[in-house]
Amino acid sequence: MDADTWRLEAAALAPGRTAKFQLRRGGTTVEGFAINHDGAIFAYVNQCPHAGNRLDGRADTLVTPDRRHLVCSIHGAVFAPDTGVCVEGPCPGARLERLAVVRDGEG
């Protein structure tokens, strides 16, 4: 596996669960995370668009208690897991930086 690709077997990530990872991009290390939302895998840079902090900066979680949304533990911003768009909180309409997800056989 090269440094700018992170792979996870989709079946290894249960619905509503997340997995954090690091990859090299543009000569720097970026922390990202993946979430299984209703059977689909989405991945984002672990950075709140509001102030640039890690989403899980104060708590070791990236999701709301019901596991239906992503949440910034610093500012309480709530994001749709399938689009990364802020749906509640201090940065409405802002979006998380999405990372490409490659399905088996596509790359």
C-alpha positions as a Python dict, from the first residue, in 0.01 Angstrom:
ca = {
    (1, 'M'): (0, 0, 0),
    (2, 'D'): (140, 340, -91),
    (3, 'A'): (134, 631, 152),
    (4, 'D'): (-146, 825, -20),
    (5, 'T'): (-390, 534, -25),
    (6, 'W'): (-570, 389, 274),
    (7, 'R'): (-765, 69, 231),
    (8, 'L'): (-1030, -94, 444),
    (9, 'E'): (-1251, -386, 362),
    (10, 'A'): (-1604, -239, 361),
    (11, 'A'): (-1738, -531, 564),
    (12, 'A'): (-1490, -444, 842),
    (13, 'L'): (-1670, -115, 913),
    (14, 'A'): (-2017, -172, 1065),
    (15, 'P'): (-2300, 74, 993),
    (16, 'G'): (-2268, 390, 1202),
    (17, 'R'): (-1903, 319, 1284),
    (18, 'T'): (-1595, 519, 1192),
    (19, 'A'): (-1228, 442, 1138),
    (20, 'K'): (-949, 701, 1149),
    (21, 'F'): (-640, 684, 931),
    (22, 'Q'): (-344, 891, 814),
    (23, 'L'): (-219, 937, 460),
    (24, 'R'): (39, 1144, 279),
    (25, 'R'): (-94, 1412, 48),
    (26, 'G'): (111, 1683, -113),
    (27, 'G'): (410, 1604, 106),
    (28, 'T'): (219, 1632, 433),
    (29, 'T'): (40, 1382, 654),
    (30, 'V'): (-336, 1423, 667),
    (31, 'E'): (-563, 1259, 923),
    (32, 'G'): (-884, 1130, 774),
    (33, 'F'): (-1172, 910, 873),
    (34, 'A'): (-1424, 686, 706),
    (35, 'I'): (-1782, 625, 812),
    (36, 'N'): (-2026, 355, 714),
    (37, 'H'): (-2353, 539, 666),
    (38, 'D'): (-2644, 313, 573),
    (39, 'G'): (-2408, 64, 408),
    (40, 'A'): (-2210, 319, 204),
    (41, 'I'): (-1857, 428, 295),
    (42, 'F'): (-1772, 799, 298),
    (43, 'A'): (-1434, 949, 389),
    (44, 'Y'): (-1331, 1300, 497),
    (45, 'V'): (-1033, 1494, 628),
    (46, 'N'): (-1065, 1508, 1008),
    (47, 'Q'): (-1090, 1888, 1021),
    (48, 'C'): (-1382, 2114, 1108),
    (49, 'P'): (-1442, 2382, 841),
    (50, 'H'): (-1543, 2628, 1116),
    (51, 'A'): (-1206, 2669, 1288),
    (52, 'G'): (-974, 2404, 1146),
    (53, 'N'): (-957, 2181, 1455),
    (54, 'R'): (-996, 1802, 1449),
    (55, 'L'): (-1361, 1700, 1477),
    (56, 'D'): (-1275, 1466, 1764),
    (57, 'G'): (-1055, 1722, 1939),
    (58, 'R'): (-1227, 1704, 2280),
    (59, 'A'): (-1389, 1363, 2263),
    (60, 'D'): (-1281, 1038, 2110),
    (61, 'T'): (-1580, 1032, 1879),
    (62, 'L'): (-1674, 1163, 1536),
    (63, 'V'): (-2045, 1085, 1551),
    (64, 'T'): (-2356, 1187, 1741),
    (65, 'P'): (-2483, 944, 2007),
    (66, 'D'): (-2740, 799, 1763),
    (67, 'R'): (-2459, 751, 1504),
    (68, 'R'): (-2666, 925, 1233),
    (69, 'H'): (-2449, 1238, 1195),
    (70, 'L'): (-2090, 1351, 1223),
    (71, 'V'): (-2015, 1604, 1496),
    (72, 'C'): (-1739, 1847, 1591),
    (73, 'S'): (-1664, 1794, 1960),
    (74, 'I'): (-1526, 2149, 1992),
    (75, 'H'): (-1807, 2360, 1843),
    (76, 'G'): (-2098, 2116, 1821),
    (77, 'A'): (-2133, 2151, 1444),
    (78, 'V'): (-2335, 1861, 1302),
    (79, 'F'): (-2262, 1726, 953),
    (80, 'A'): (-2452, 1496, 717),
    (81, 'P'): (-2235, 1184, 679),
    (82, 'D'): (-2317, 1135, 311),
    (83, 'T'): (-2236, 1490, 196),
    (84, 'G'): (-2019, 1639, 472),
    (85, 'V'): (-2244, 1949, 478),
    (86, 'C'): (-2296, 2124, 811),
    (87, 'V'): (-2666, 2095, 893),
    (88, 'E'): (-2656, 2248, 1242),
    (89, 'G'): (-2416, 2466, 1437),
    (90, 'P'): (-2180, 2759, 1377),
    (91, 'C'): (-2097, 2689, 1011),
    (92, 'P'): (-2425, 2609, 829),
    (93, 'G'): (-2368, 2505, 468),
    (94, 'A'): (-1991, 2461, 511),
    (95, 'R'): (-1865, 2117, 424),
    (96, 'L'): (-1601, 1873, 533),
    (97, 'E'): (-1324, 1801, 282),
    (98, 'R'): (-1413, 1474, 115),
    (99, 'L'): (-1160, 1204, 39),
    (100, 'A'): (-1204, 962, -249),
    (101, 'V'): (-1330, 615, -169),
    (102, 'V'): (-1224, 344, -413),
    (103, 'R'): (-1448, 40, -430),
    (104, 'D'): (-1300, -306, -490),
    (105, 'G'): (-1209, -346, -856),
    (106, 'E'): (-1219, 30, -929),
    (107, 'G'): (-862, 123, -857),
}
